[in-house]
Amino acid sequence: MKIGKLREIGPATMVTAAFIGPGTVITASLAGANFGYALLWALLFSVCASMVLQEMAARLGIVTQRGLGENIRESFQHPFARWSATALVVSAIFIGNAAYQGGNIAGASVGVTAFSGDLFATESTTLNVPAVLITAIAFGLLWKGNYRVIEQALVALVALMSLAFLATFAVTRPNLGELIQGLLIPGIPDGAALTVIALIGTTVVPYNLFLHSASVSEKWHDAKQLPEARRDLFFSIPLGGLISIAILATAASAFFRHQIQLEDAGELAGALSPLFGSAASILLGIGLFAAGISSALTAPLAAAFALRGVLGLQRGMNATGFRLAWLAVLLCGGLIATLGVRPVEVIWFAQVANGLLLPIVTGFLLWEMNTPRLGAHRNSHWQNLLGCVVLLVTVLLGGRSLLSAFGML
């Protein structure tokens, strides 16, 4: 991309920052360690599916100058329907993000520990000092209430994590032939079905549709600027896919051929040192830190945008309701990460709510993209076809999430 076009980068980078979090790092790492390069095609599919939906979300936000939450509120005029839609969004996006925010901050703190060693070690066995610092950094950036500052911070974090994970990829020297084969030839090894769904589910997530549709309306204000939004999208989302592919390939190269079993991201960073030296572990730690703190910024922001829309709160990132929404998510996540709490019941509820919300939001987005209010910017037949394919996948993801939450998987 030309230097003059770099100013267009922004909203879609938030989407990349959101889906490349500790959960993606762990899922992609375990996929590579357990199945080698065989599941790379699932990441390629998930990036394509995400681009289809996020392009629709961006088009909706720019043409209507309203986020997906506002459009949901406007579309459901009947009190019961509006209440049901609002309750679903609040439960899945707000409560779900509050639960998973703990994982974002904890993951970033694991990254800090990987490259800082015992710098933040304390005698306390409960207090996670890096988690406190990360929560404070996220609070400072969000409280400023300046969209441009937050956007620039996320662009910098995505650039940092890109360099870190791609450098780790280069250090571990993956097999390029097997990598290309894994990308282009779909296959599901024995026991890998749920991992395939998990890889897709870490990229195609409902709160990114709220985040993207709202953030583009903050940056662009005319349908004539749609080409700029698409350039942003076609640069940032594939970059996120490249990072995910690099993480999976790194784990495949480092652990699959050595038959090393992994349980979490902390083990991933530590296990690289004896194989490839301390540089690989430090690079991965930096990448994990950037992934965690970027997701720690976008999760509260997405929840605030969603609630502002469905509840009809005052617009503006400095509005009291908007600030209270992201503050609640950030503090809940910070408390969970700092004290090491495992909110099993809350995460279970978030799984159920997200399992219901993902296909519903995708279906609503498809319906909305065919309404007369979009005029010439309505979906084409090909866009509807692609959207329906993605909708089927979201139904499978939603079903898997529900079955998992109820202990049936």
VENUR-V801111 format. One record per residue. N is the residue number from 1. PSI is psi as a letter, one per 20 degrees, with the letter a starting at -180 (* if undefined). OMEGA is omega in degrees with one decimal (* if undefined). BURIAL is b if it has 9 or more other C-alpha atoms within 8 Angstrom, else e. Layout:
n->[N	N]
psi->[PSI	PSI]
omega->[OMEGA	OMEGA]
burial->[BURIAL	BURIAL]
//
This chain:
n->[1	2	3	4	5	6	7	8	9	10	11	12	13	14	15	16	17	18	19	20	21	22	23	24	25	26	27	28	29	30	31	32	33	34	35	36	37	38	39	40	41	42	43	44	45	46	47	48	49	50	51	52	53	54	55	56	57	58	59	60	61	62	63	64	65	66	67	68	69	70	71	72	73	74	75	76	77	78	79	80	81	82	83	84	85	86	87	88	89	90	91	92	93	94	95	96	97	98	99	100	101	102	103	104	105	106	107	108	109	110	111	112	113	114	115	116	117	118	119	120	121	122	123	124	125	126	127	128	129	130	131	132	133	134	135	136	137	138	139	140	141	142	143	144	145	146	147	148	149	150	151	152	153	154	155	156	157	158	159	160	161	162	163	164	165	166	167	168	169	170	171	172	173	174	175	176	177	178	179	180	181	182	183	184	185	186	187	188	189	190	191	192	193	194	195	196	197	198	199	200	201	202	203	204	205	206	207	208	209	210	211	212	213	214	215	216	217	218	219	220	221	222	223	224	225	226	227	228	229	230	231	232	233	234	235	236	237	238	239	240	241	242	243	244	245	246	247	248	249	250	251	252	253	254	255	256	257	258	259	260	261	262	263	264	265	266	267	268	269	270	271	272	273	274	275	276	277	278	279	280	281	282	283	284	285	286	287	288	289	290	291	292	293	294	295	296	297	298	299	300	301	302	303	304	305	306	307	308	309	310	311	312	313	314	315	316	317	318	319	320	321	322	323	324	325	326	327	328	329	330	331	332	333	334	335	336	337	338	339	340	341	342	343	344	345	346	347	348	349	350	351	352	353	354	355	356	357	358	359	360	361	362	363	364	365	366	367	368	369	370	371	372	373	374	375	376	377	378	379	380	381	382	383	384	385	386	387	388	389	390	391	392	393	394	395	396	397	398	399	400	401	402	403	404	405	406	407	408	409]
psi->[p	q	h	i	i	h	i	i	p	e	g	h	h	g	g	g	h	g	i	m	a	h	g	g	g	g	g	h	g	h	g	g	h	h	j	c	j	h	j	h	h	h	g	g	g	h	g	g	g	g	h	g	g	h	g	g	g	g	g	g	g	g	g	i	k	q	r	h	g	h	h	g	g	h	h	n	h	p	g	g	g	g	g	g	g	g	h	g	g	g	g	g	g	g	h	g	h	h	g	i	h	h	h	g	g	g	g	h	h	g	g	g	h	h	i	i	c	j	h	j	p	r	h	p	i	h	p	n	g	h	h	g	g	g	g	g	g	g	g	g	g	h	h	h	k	o	g	h	g	g	g	h	g	h	g	g	h	g	g	g	h	g	g	g	h	h	g	g	g	h	h	i	m	r	o	h	g	h	g	h	g	h	h	i	o	q	q	o	r	p	j	i	g	h	h	g	h	h	g	h	h	i	g	n	q	h	h	h	h	g	g	g	h	g	h	h	i	h	g	q	j	q	h	i	j	g	h	g	h	h	g	g	g	i	g	g	g	h	g	h	h	h	g	g	g	h	g	g	h	g	h	g	g	h	h	g	i	i	l	p	p	q	h	r	h	g	h	g	g	h	i	h	g	h	g	j	r	h	g	g	g	g	g	h	g	g	g	h	g	g	g	g	h	g	h	h	g	h	g	h	g	g	g	g	g	g	h	h	g	h	i	k	r	p	q	p	i	j	q	g	g	g	g	h	g	h	g	g	g	g	h	g	g	g	g	g	h	g	i	k	q	n	m	g	h	g	h	g	g	h	g	g	g	h	h	h	h	g	h	g	g	g	g	g	g	g	g	h	i	j	q	h	h	i	c	i	j	r	q	r	h	h	h	h	g	g	h	h	g	h	g	g	g	h	g	g	g	g	g	g	g	g	h	g	h	j	k	j	*]
omega->[-178.8	-178.2	-177.6	-179.1	-176.7	178.6	179.0	-177.9	179.9	-173.9	180.0	175.0	174.5	178.3	177.3	179.0	-178.2	-174.4	172.3	177.4	178.8	178.5	177.5	179.6	-178.6	-177.9	-179.5	179.8	178.9	177.2	179.1	-178.1	-174.8	-174.3	179.1	-177.5	-168.4	-174.7	178.7	-179.9	-179.9	176.1	178.5	177.7	-176.6	177.3	178.4	179.1	178.9	-179.9	178.3	-177.1	-177.1	175.2	177.8	-179.7	179.5	179.6	178.7	-177.2	-177.3	-176.8	-177.7	-174.9	176.0	176.3	-179.6	178.3	178.0	179.5	175.6	-179.4	-178.6	-175.6	-178.3	-178.2	179.4	-175.5	-178.5	179.9	179.8	179.3	-179.1	179.5	180.0	-179.7	-179.3	179.9	-179.2	-177.0	-174.7	-175.7	-174.4	-177.5	178.3	179.6	177.3	179.7	-176.8	177.0	176.2	177.5	178.3	-177.6	178.2	178.9	177.6	179.9	174.6	177.2	177.8	-179.4	-178.0	-178.7	179.0	-179.9	-176.0	-175.7	-176.4	-179.2	177.7	178.0	-179.8	178.5	-176.3	-174.4	178.3	-174.5	177.7	179.4	177.9	-179.3	-179.3	177.0	180.0	178.1	179.6	178.7	-178.2	-178.9	-178.8	-177.8	178.9	173.9	-179.8	-176.7	-175.6	179.7	179.3	179.2	-179.8	178.1	-179.7	175.9	179.3	-179.9	177.2	177.0	179.5	-178.5	176.5	180.0	-176.9	-177.1	178.3	175.8	176.4	176.9	-178.6	-178.6	-176.8	174.1	177.8	177.7	-173.6	179.0	178.6	178.3	179.9	178.0	179.2	178.4	-168.3	-177.0	-179.5	176.4	-179.9	177.4	178.5	177.6	-174.7	-173.5	-178.9	177.7	176.4	179.8	179.9	178.5	178.3	-177.0	177.8	-178.3	-179.2	-174.6	-173.0	-173.8	176.0	177.8	175.2	-177.8	-175.2	-177.9	179.3	-175.6	178.2	178.8	173.4	-173.7	-176.0	-171.7	-178.1	-179.9	177.9	-179.5	177.6	177.1	178.1	179.1	179.7	176.5	175.6	-178.5	-174.8	173.0	-169.0	-177.2	175.2	176.3	176.1	176.5	178.1	177.7	179.9	178.7	179.1	180.0	-179.7	-178.5	176.6	179.8	178.4	-178.9	-173.5	-168.7	-174.7	-177.8	177.8	179.0	177.6	-179.8	179.4	177.4	-178.4	-176.1	178.2	176.8	-179.2	-179.2	-178.2	-175.9	-179.5	-173.9	-178.4	-178.0	-171.9	178.2	-175.7	-178.6	-179.5	179.8	179.6	179.4	179.2	177.9	177.3	178.9	179.3	175.8	179.9	178.9	-178.1	-176.2	176.9	176.1	177.4	174.7	-172.5	-179.4	176.1	-179.5	178.6	178.8	-179.6	177.6	-179.0	-179.8	177.8	-178.3	-173.4	179.4	179.5	-179.5	-179.8	178.2	179.9	-175.9	175.6	179.5	-175.4	-178.8	179.1	-180.0	-179.9	-179.1	-178.4	179.7	179.5	179.1	-178.2	-177.6	177.2	179.6	179.1	179.7	179.3	-177.8	-176.5	-176.8	179.9	-179.2	175.0	-174.6	-171.9	-176.3	-179.7	179.1	176.5	178.7	179.2	177.6	179.9	-177.3	179.0	176.9	176.1	-171.1	-172.9	177.9	179.6	179.3	177.4	178.0	177.6	-179.8	177.8	179.4	-178.1	-178.0	177.5	-179.7	-178.1	-176.3	178.9	176.3	-177.5	-177.4	174.4	179.4	170.2	178.5	-179.5	178.3	176.5	179.5	178.5	178.8	179.2	176.1	178.9	178.4	177.9	178.4	179.8	176.1	177.4	178.5	178.9	177.7	178.9	-179.2	-179.8	179.7	178.9	-178.7	-179.3	175.3	-179.1	176.8	*]
burial->[e	e	e	e	e	e	e	b	b	b	b	b	b	b	b	b	b	b	b	b	b	b	b	b	b	b	b	b	b	b	b	b	b	b	b	b	b	b	b	b	b	b	b	b	b	b	b	e	b	b	b	b	b	b	b	b	b	b	b	b	b	b	b	e	b	b	b	b	b	b	b	b	b	e	e	b	e	e	e	e	b	b	e	e	b	b	e	b	b	b	b	b	b	b	b	b	b	b	b	b	b	b	b	b	b	b	b	b	b	b	b	b	b	b	b	e	e	e	e	b	e	e	e	e	e	e	b	b	b	b	b	b	e	b	b	e	e	b	b	e	b	b	e	e	e	e	e	e	e	b	b	b	e	b	b	e	b	b	e	b	b	b	b	b	b	b	b	b	b	e	e	b	e	b	e	e	e	e	b	e	b	b	b	e	e	b	e	b	e	e	e	b	b	e	b	b	b	b	b	b	b	b	b	b	b	b	b	b	b	b	b	b	b	b	b	b	b	e	e	e	b	e	e	e	b	b	e	e	b	b	b	b	b	b	e	b	b	b	b	b	b	e	b	b	b	b	b	b	b	b	b	b	b	b	b	b	b	e	e	e	e	e	e	e	b	b	b	b	b	b	b	b	b	e	e	b	b	b	e	b	b	b	b	b	b	b	b	b	b	b	b	b	b	b	b	b	b	b	b	b	b	b	b	b	b	b	b	b	b	b	e	b	b	e	e	e	b	b	b	e	b	b	b	e	b	b	b	b	b	b	b	b	b	b	b	b	b	b	b	b	e	e	e	e	e	b	b	b	b	b	b	b	b	b	b	b	b	b	b	e	b	b	b	e	b	b	e	e	b	b	b	e	e	b	e	e	e	b	b	e	e	e	b	b	e	b	b	b	e	b	b	e	e	b	b	e	b	b	b	b	b	b	b	b	b	e	e	e	e]
//
